[in-house]
Amino acid sequence: MITVTFINADGESREVQAVDGQSLLDLAQAAGQPLEGTCEGQMACSTCHVIIDKDWFDRLPRAVEDEEDMLDLASGARRTSRLSCQIILTPELDGLLVHVPAESRNMQGL
């Protein structure tokens, strides 16, 4: 199993278990984290934006140009921001720390 820790804007953290090959967005939604993924993988929105902990950011594959364009539209984006739909979890990412921006929305209205 792969452990990912989500840190919400209020500082509350939550460790969740993922499987190899699962997207960070799917994991977040299953864990009830406030992320929305309305583009269905087409990178037509930035509602699944997260901020990767700076110590982990360089371990991720580089963002493609389309993802960088979408991040330009994300509210609260930072230098280490990524779209969670584009991060596929692998054993190398075990222990990943992810900050959920205060501006995040949840499609369940939470």
C-alpha positions as CSV (number, residue, x, y, z in Angstrom):
1,M,0.0,0.0,0.0
2,I,1.0,3.6,-0.6
3,T,0.4,6.1,2.2
4,V,-0.6,9.7,1.2
5,T,-1.2,12.4,3.8
6,F,-3.7,15.2,2.9
7,I,-3.2,18.4,4.9
8,N,-6.3,20.6,4.8
9,A,-6.1,24.4,4.8
10,D,-7.0,24.4,8.6
11,G,-3.9,22.3,9.3
12,E,-5.9,19.1,9.9
13,S,-4.1,16.1,8.3
14,R,-5.4,12.7,7.3
15,E,-3.4,9.7,6.2
16,V,-5.0,7.5,3.6
17,Q,-4.0,4.3,1.8
18,A,-3.7,4.0,-2.0
19,V,-2.9,1.3,-4.4
20,D,-0.3,1.4,-7.1
21,G,-1.7,3.1,-10.3
22,Q,-4.5,5.0,-8.5
23,S,-4.7,8.7,-9.3
24,L,-4.4,11.1,-6.5
25,L,-7.8,12.6,-7.5
26,D,-9.5,9.2,-7.2
27,L,-7.9,8.6,-3.8
28,A,-8.9,12.1,-2.6
29,Q,-12.5,11.6,-3.6
30,A,-12.7,8.2,-2.0
31,A,-11.3,9.7,1.2
32,G,-13.8,12.5,1.2
33,Q,-11.2,15.2,0.6
34,P,-12.7,18.5,-0.9
35,L,-11.6,18.1,-4.5
36,E,-13.7,18.2,-7.6
37,G,-12.9,16.5,-10.9
38,T,-15.5,17.6,-13.3
39,C,-13.5,17.4,-16.5
40,E,-13.4,13.6,-16.5
41,G,-9.7,13.5,-17.2
42,Q,-9.7,15.8,-20.1
43,M,-7.8,18.6,-18.3
44,A,-10.4,21.1,-19.1
45,C,-10.6,22.4,-15.5
46,S,-8.4,23.1,-12.5
47,T,-10.8,22.0,-9.7
48,C,-8.6,19.1,-8.6
49,H,-5.7,21.4,-7.9
50,V,-3.5,20.5,-4.9
51,I,-0.2,21.8,-3.6
52,I,2.5,19.2,-3.3
53,D,4.8,19.5,-0.3
54,K,8.0,21.1,-1.5
55,D,10.1,18.1,-0.4
56,W,8.0,15.8,-2.7
57,F,7.5,18.1,-5.7
58,D,10.7,17.1,-7.6
59,R,9.9,13.4,-7.2
60,L,6.8,13.8,-9.4
61,P,7.0,13.5,-13.2
62,R,7.2,16.9,-14.8
63,A,3.8,18.5,-15.6
64,V,2.9,18.6,-19.3
65,E,2.1,21.9,-21.0
66,D,-1.7,21.4,-20.9
67,E,-1.5,20.8,-17.1
68,E,0.6,24.0,-16.6
69,D,-2.0,25.9,-18.6
70,M,-4.8,24.6,-16.4
71,L,-2.9,25.5,-13.3
72,D,-2.8,29.1,-14.5
73,L,-6.6,29.1,-13.9
74,A,-6.4,27.5,-10.4
75,S,-7.4,29.7,-7.5
76,G,-4.6,29.7,-4.9
77,A,-2.0,28.0,-7.2
78,R,1.6,28.0,-5.9
79,R,4.9,27.0,-7.4
80,T,4.4,23.4,-6.3
81,S,0.8,23.1,-7.5
82,R,-0.3,20.2,-9.6
83,L,-3.6,18.7,-10.8
84,S,-4.4,15.6,-8.7
85,C,-5.9,13.9,-11.7
86,Q,-2.5,13.9,-13.3
87,I,-0.6,12.3,-10.4
88,I,-0.6,8.5,-10.6
89,L,0.5,7.0,-7.4
90,T,3.4,4.5,-7.3
91,P,5.5,2.9,-4.5
92,E,8.1,5.7,-5.0
93,L,5.5,8.2,-3.8
94,D,4.8,6.3,-0.5
95,G,4.6,9.0,2.2
96,L,3.5,11.8,-0.2
97,L,2.4,15.0,1.5
98,V,-0.4,16.9,-0.2
99,H,-1.9,20.3,0.8
100,V,-5.5,20.9,-0.1
101,P,-6.0,24.6,-0.8
102,A,-8.7,26.5,1.0
103,E,-10.3,27.4,-2.3
104,S,-11.0,23.7,-3.1
105,R,-14.5,22.5,-3.9
106,N,-16.2,19.2,-3.5
107,M,-18.7,17.9,-6.0
108,Q,-20.7,16.3,-3.1
109,G,-21.1,19.9,-1.6
110,L,-19.0,19.2,1.4
